[in-house]
């Protein structure tokens, strides 16, 4: 839902007809952490990294909201782009 509403949340982002969005979580019990990975796709010749970053950020904020009664000291960190395919700039991968 967050990915679909990116244009309403981020100035200068235009609405993009998304064909697929996934949000996956990995629980690291040892570190008491949750890793969230979001992926967005569209058919058009534009990037959808803002949609994926918005989806991941809102998913993590949702977890914070659900768990804040247990621990208000939770930290959301390292929200970043891992990989981008297509669009004008082509393929990019985090180093």
Secondary structure, 3 states (H helix, E strand, C coil): CCHHHHHHHCCCCCCCCEEEEEEEEEEECCCCEEEEEEEEEECCCCCCHHHHHHHHHHHHHHHHHHHCCCCCCCCCCCCCCCEECCCCCCCEECC
